Amino acid sequence: LSISDPSFRSNELSWMSFASFPIRKKTHIKLQFQPLAADGILFYAAQHLKAQS
């Protein structure tokens, strides 16, 4: 699964949906974020407050 250049604007409701794919016992997902401005902010919310979240 590869996605390139999705855009989320602050004045729009933004979300992404993907088709399901088989998940093994352990799956690694890598995300890269690039704000539109040098002082951009990324908010991250995890389900659990653990190091692996």
C-alpha positions as CSV (number, residue, x, y, z in Angstrom):
1,L,0.0,0.0,0.0
2,S,1.5,3.3,-1.1
3,I,0.0,6.8,-1.0
4,S,1.7,9.8,-2.3
5,D,1.0,13.5,-1.6
6,P,-2.3,13.4,0.3
7,S,-3.4,17.0,1.3
8,F,-5.2,18.0,4.4
9,R,-6.3,21.6,4.6
10,S,-7.4,23.2,7.9
11,N,-10.7,24.5,6.5
12,E,-11.8,21.1,5.3
13,L,-12.9,17.9,7.0
14,S,-10.0,15.5,6.1
15,W,-9.8,11.8,6.4
16,M,-8.3,8.8,4.5
17,S,-9.7,5.4,4.0
18,F,-8.0,2.3,2.6
19,A,-9.1,-1.1,1.5
20,S,-8.4,-3.8,4.1
21,F,-5.3,-6.0,3.8
22,P,-4.1,-9.0,5.7
23,I,-2.3,-8.1,8.9
24,R,0.2,-10.5,10.4
25,K,0.9,-10.9,14.1
26,K,3.3,-7.9,13.8
27,T,2.9,-5.1,11.2
28,H,5.1,-2.0,10.8
29,I,3.7,1.2,9.3
30,K,5.9,4.1,8.3
31,L,4.4,7.6,8.0
32,Q,6.0,10.8,6.9
33,F,4.5,14.3,7.4
34,Q,5.4,17.6,5.9
35,P,3.5,20.7,7.1
36,L,2.6,23.4,4.6
37,A,4.4,26.0,6.7
38,A,7.7,25.9,8.6
39,D,5.7,26.5,11.9
40,G,3.1,23.8,11.1
41,I,1.8,21.6,13.9
42,L,0.9,17.9,13.8
43,F,-1.4,16.6,16.5
44,Y,-1.1,12.9,17.2
45,A,-3.6,10.9,19.3
46,A,-2.8,7.3,20.3
47,Q,-5.1,4.7,21.7
48,H,-2.7,3.7,24.5
49,L,-0.1,5.8,26.3
50,K,2.8,3.3,25.7
51,A,6.1,3.6,23.9
52,Q,4.8,1.5,21.0
53,S,1.8,3.8,20.4
